[in-house]
């Protein structure tokens, strides 16, 4: 049982009971487990009980790889159970490899994998539950309050730090996310961003870029990946640049319902940044309530991240330095 597993882990000091766990979000009081040395193996009955047998009321969302359900373990820990579709084509070996990769992704801006479960043809990843929906919801849902500039800037930096960790600080080898987009950036009520949905994540192997089957979301795919299947950490950098443009402008990639916004986001934004007419780039819902220097830094970072030539894109470490105003000289518009 889960409670027994947690108790056994406690003897080694890995996982506290949920009531003793640190606060993940001060806004709603959600707690999360401390970093575990290894992800736990949950029984199928544990997950069934936690999610009320995968109740529709607990369904958080559906993606290309499966359904995600909210749940509560016996010890009170809230979880998000990602139940992979049987038709996704992901075999047991691939699933175990994904669990292994994710076990290294421990960072404050990355959704933590708590454990996994295998039941016949069902593969389930168990993540900590992140309480305040996705960046996509906050940018585009009609029921969402408009993100203020401070929140957007903090989300940009936090997301960059999460990617920097995956690319440059993760023990073992760089991890390429491959599906960086607002839907996969989850938020707490404190608006701390956390990278999630690692269904396409993979290790970077060797010193050279790899060729792989093209997966991901159109509009965020770097040209070399979409056209030739060449993948590297710079493909994530490109997608991150597109996300920055969305944070700044509040625009979708293409807005078919708005005749004034049918031009693809990147094509619309790049000339404005080159001319430094950044007031035309800003989300009109913000009015004049934004920091012009921070806007300049975000726009500049976005511009270089979405360069067609991957060699001209910065690393995520350089992006963080630029956004924090510590490396403004390394590139000039």
C-alpha positions, 0 to 999 in steps of 0.5 A: 500500500502507498502508506506503507511505501511512504513509511518505509521510505521515511526510514531512509529520510527520503519522503516525509508524510504529506502533513510534514512536507514543504509548502509548494504554493502559499496561495492555496497551501498545497504541499509536495514531497521532498525530492526522492532519490528514486521514483516509487513503484505504485500499485494499480490499486493505489492509483485507482483509490487515489483517483476514485477509479479515474473518475471523470470528475478528476480528469484534468486534461487529455493529451496525445499520450493519454489522460491526466487525473487528479488524485490524493494518496492515502497520506494526503499527497495530491498527485496528477496521474498521467495514464498513457493511451494503449494506442500511443505505441509506447512499449514497456522498455520505452516507458521504463526509459522515460521513468529513468530520464525523469528521475534525474529532473529535480528542480524547483521549476520542473514538475517532479515525478513521484513514481510510476505504475505498470498494469498489463498494458497501462503505463502510468506516471505519477507526478506532484499536482500543480494547483493553478492550471497552465500558462496557456489557460492563463493567457487565453482562457476567457475566464482567466484574469489577465497576467500582469507584467511582473507575473509574465516576467517571473514566468519567463525567467523561471521557465528558462531556469527549468530548461537550463537545468535540463540542458546543462545541469542535469546529472547524467546527460542533457535532457531535451524536452521537445514539447515546450509550449504554454500548455506544458508550463504549469503554475502555482498560485504564486505564479511559479512556473513548472515544466511538465509533460515530458512524454517526448523528452529524451537524452541528448546522446553524443556530441552531435545533433541527433536525427529523430522522428518528428514529434511535438506541436506545430508552431513551436518546432525549430526549422531544422527539426520540422524539416530534417528531424535534427534535434538538439537542445537548441530545438527547445531554445527555439520553442522557448522563444516562441513562448516568450513572444506569447508572454509578451504579446498575449497572442496565439500562434495564429488567431483564425477568428481575428482578421488582424491576427492571422499573420503567424506570431513569429513573422509578425513579431520579428520586424517589430523587434528589429525596429525596436517598436516594442510598444506595438508588441506588448499585450494591449490588455496590459496598457502602460503597466509594464517595465520597458527595460524588462520588455526589451530584455524579453523581446531581445531574448525571444528574437535570438531564440527563434533564429532560423540558424540554430548556431545563432541561438543562445544557450539557456544559461545565456538566456537566463543571464540576459533576462536577468540583465547580467549579459546584455552585451553578448548580443546586440540588435 
